[in-house]
């Protein structure tokens, strides 16, 4: 039976962090004194209008509603008092009245905007919390310890407001060993997420039913074809899914089927080995295959680690457009534990990108063979 050693909490969802009340008071009073001094030196209340009336607008984007109300009230009081005190500056009462009304109106607008901002942040927090709960149910929490392996990993959608992307992974303990899936759905957006759900659901059901990997892959291909037929009825584009399906049991070799996905890398005895595997057609395109799906084997001794990734890692580019050298960077981290390795590679890829950018989701799994096998 699988044993989840621990479950990492979802990434925190933060709203705008408001400054303390003391910081707001000090900032507003300091700026007011500066503006009053400038107004006195320039002998023109335009400084007040230009530098003070927009303070509530800045507060509405950074502060709480109560703090914004304080800033708006303070600004209105200062502007009104200054206009009344400087009644002998030659300006008409109409100008002074318009200045006071404008200050009051901008203050009210700032308070309203702050309430709207906080309401949107609250709604987004609720939605993203719901998405986090969905992620915990759809994408299996890691690390996961089975009788055969310890699986850990990193999953990072490219869009920060979407916790689930087109990359997929799953781990199932079947009567024939621990079966691991990693895949990448063509395209982005909600249609890609729908295809991802279809593959994960099919994998969880068929992994317990099908005794062979070839039958399991056939079931996954059928799920993608069926999903595409439904998508065509609603006018959505058809999708294919690259995938790598691995089966680890008590034998010294691991069984693998590569459906157009990135080849795994084996960390063994402080060395990185890339097994030579035949790349078949992606899921959903089995009808285009020239040869039938076949299972391949390679040695997976106790204590070694299998690294599975999606192209979100391999296609990360730096500012010059160079691709992230996965094998080279992995060679420098062979001593890391399987729970540290995925996060270390992901953080290194982000640092490597620097001024560049990442244009795809990222999934990185480490599969450590039990040393007692």
N, C-alpha and C positions, 0 to 999 in steps of 0.2 A: 504493500500500500504506500502511496506517496505521503511524505511527511514534509509539511511546510515549516522550515526552521524558523523563519520570521517573515513578517510582511512589512515592507516599507510603506510608509504613508505616502499618499499622493502628494505631488508638489503643492506647496502652499499657494493659496489664492489671495493676493494682497490688493486692497484698495489703496487709494492715495493716503499715505501716512501723514496725518495732520500734525503741525508743530504744536508744542505745548502752549498753554495760555500765556505763560510768562514770556515766551519768545515772541508771541504775537504782539503783546503789549509793548515790549521793549522796541521791537522793529517799527511799530506804528508811531510811537512817541518820538523815537529818534528821527524818523523820516519827516515827521511833522515839524520838529524843531529846525531841521535843515531847510525845509521848504519855507517856513516863516522867515528864517534868516535871509534866504535868497530873495523872498518877496520884499523884505525891508530894504535890501541893498538895491534891488531893481526898481523899487517904487511902482510895482505893477502887480495887481492881483492875478494876472494871467498865469504867473508861476503856480499859484494855488490851484487854479483850474486845470493846468496841464500836468501837474505832478501829484495832486492829491485825489482828484475825483475818480481816478482809475485804480486807486488802491483796493476798493471793494471788489473790482473785477478780478484782480490778482488773488485776493483772498478766497473768492468763490471757487477757484481752481485748486486751492491747496489746503484750505481750512475747513473746519466743521461749520455747520449752519450757525451755531451760537457765536463762534469766532467771527464769521462773516458779518453777522448782525452787529457785533461790537465795532468792527472796522467801518461798516457803513454808517453807524450812528456817530462814531467819533469823527469821521470825515465830514459828515454833514454839519455837525456842531462847529467844527473848526472853520469850515468855509463860511457858514452863516455868521459866526462871530467876527471873522475877519472882514467880511463884506460890510457888516454893520458898523464896525469900528472905523473902517476907512471910508466913511460916508462923505468926507470932504475931498475926495480925489478927483472930482470933476466928472465922474461917470454918472449917467442917468440912473434913476431908480429902476427903470425897466431893465437895464443891463445887469444891475445887481440882483434883481428878482429872477431873471432868467438863469443867472449863475447858481442861485440857491435851488431853484426848481430842477435844474439839470443835475446838480449834485445829489439831491434827494431821489430823483428818478433813477440815476445810475446805481445808487445804493440799493434801492428796492429791486432793480433788475439783477444785481449781483446776488442778493439773498435768494431770489427765485432760482437763478442759475445754479447756485450751490445746492439747493434742495433737489433740483433735477439731477445734478451730477451724483449726489449721494444715492438717490433712488435708482439710477442706472447701475451704479457700482454694486448696490445691494442685489439687484436683479441678476447681474452678471455673476456675482458670488454664488447666488443660489443655483443658477444654471450650471456653472462650472463644478459646483459641489455635486450636483446630480450626475454630470458627466464623469466625475471621479468615481462615483459609486458604480456607474455603468462599466467603467474601465476595469474595476476590481472584479466584476462578474464576467466580463468578456475576455479580458487578457489575464491569464493566470498569474497570481502574485508570485514573485520570486524573491529570494531563492527557494528552490524546491529540491528536497532530498528524497531519492527513491532507493531501492535496494541496489540499483546498478550505478547511478550517477548522482552528482550534485549539479543542478542547473541554476545559473544565475544570469543576470543580464540587465541591459539598459534599453528603455524604449522612450524615444523622444520624437513626437510629431513636429514637423517643421513649423506649423502654425501654432502659436502659443495659446490661442483661444480654442484649440481643438485637441482634446486629450487622446483621441483615437484617430489614427490616420490610415493610410493604405498599407503600411507594413504590418505583418501578422506574425505571431509565434504561438506555440502551444506545446504542452508536455502531457502525455497520457501514459499511464502505467497499464499495459495490456497483459494478457496471459502469455504473450510472446516476447515480452521485454518492455523497456521504456522507449516510447516513440516520441520523437521531437520533430516539430514542424517549424520552419521559418520561411516566410514568403514575402512577396512584394506585389501588390496589385497595380496594374497599369493605370496611370492617371491619378488624379487627385479629386478631392471634393467628396460630397456625400455618396455619389454613385460608387466611387472606389471603396468607401467604407462599407457600403452594402455588400459588395462582392467579398470583402474581407470577412464579414460576418458569416456569409454563406460557406466559405471555405473552413473557417474555424468550427462551425457547427457540424459540417460533414466530417471533419477530422475527428472530433470528439466521439462521434457515433461510430464511424467506420473503424477507428483504431481498435475498438473493443470487439468488433465483429469479424474483421477480415484477418485471416492468419498470415497472409503474405503482403509484402510491401507493394507488389504490383497491383493486387486487388484494391489495396488502400488508395493508391494513386488513381486508379480507375474511378473509384468512388468520388475522389476530390475533383477529378476532371468533369465528371457528370454533374457535380454540384455547380461548377462554374458555367457549364453549358446551360443548365436549367436557369441559373440566375440571368444569363444573357438573354434567354428567351423571354423572361419576364421584363427585363429592361427594354427590349425591343418593342414590347407592347405599349410601354409608357413613353417611348421616344428617346430613351437614354442610349448612350453608346455602349457597345459591347466591350467587355474587358477580358484580358487574360491575366494570369497570375504566375509569376515565376516562383518556384518553391524548391526547397531541399527537405527531404523526408529521411530521417535517420532512425534506425532501430538498434538499440543496445541491449544485449542480453548477457548471459554468463559466459559466452564465448569470447575469445581473445580478439575477434574481428568485429567490426561494426558494419551493418548493412545500410546502404545509402542509395537513394534514387534522386538524381538531379534533374529537375524540370526547368531548365533554362536559367538557373539561379547561380549566384556567385559560389565558387567552390569553397569548401571549408578549409581551415588550416589547423594542423595538429601540432601542439606544443608537447614535445617529448624529449626528456633528458636535456633540457636547456637548449633545444634546437627547434626550429620552426620548419615543418614539412607541409607542403601543399599536395595532397593526394591527387593523382591524375584520374579524373572522372569524366565520363561521357556526358555531355550536356544535351539533354533531350528537349523536347518542345515544352513550352509553358502549359500550365493547366488551362483547359478551355480550347486548346488547339490540337488535341490528340488526333483528330481526323487528318491533320496535315503531316503527321509523323510518317516517315519512310519505314522505320523499323519499330517493332513493338517495344514497350517499356521493359527495361531489364534492371535487375538489382546488381549493384557492384559492392565489393568488399575491400576493406583495407584494415591493417592492423591498428588496434586501439588498446594498447596495453594498460594495465592498472597504473594509476597515478598520473596518466597523461591527460591533457585537456584538449578538447575540440572547440575551436572558435567558429561560430556561425554569425554571419553579418548580412546586412542588406546593402544595396548600392548607395544608400545615404551616407555610409562611411567611406566607401571606396571612391565615390565621386565628389567628396568634399575637396574644394579647391582653395588655394591661397590667393593672395592679391595678384600674383603673376599668372594665375590660371593653371598652376601645376596641381596634379591630383595628390591626395593624401597617400603616402607610401605605407600601406598597411603592414606588409611583411617586414619592412625595415623597422618601423616603430614597434611592432610586436616582438622582434628580436631583442629589443632593449628592455622588455618587460616580462620575460619568460619566468622570472622568479616570483612574480606576483601570484597571490592566491586567486582561485577562480572567482571569488566574490569581489576581488579588487580589480581584476583585469578589464571587464567591460567598461566600468566607469572611468578607469585610467585612460583607455583608448578613446573614449568619447570626449573626455576633457582635453586630451592631447589634440584631437582632431579640431576641436573648437579653437584652441590656441593656434594651431597650424593655419586655420582659415584666416585668422587675423582680420585684415581688411577685405578678405573675400567673403563668400556667403555660402550657406547651405540651402539647397533647393529641393530637398527631399526629406522624408521621414528617415529616422535611423533606428534600427534594431540590432543589438549586439548580444549574443548569447555565448556563455562559456559552459561547456559540458565536461565535467571532470569525472573520469572513470574512477569508481571506488577502488582504493588501494588494496582492499581485501579480496577482490575478485581474482 
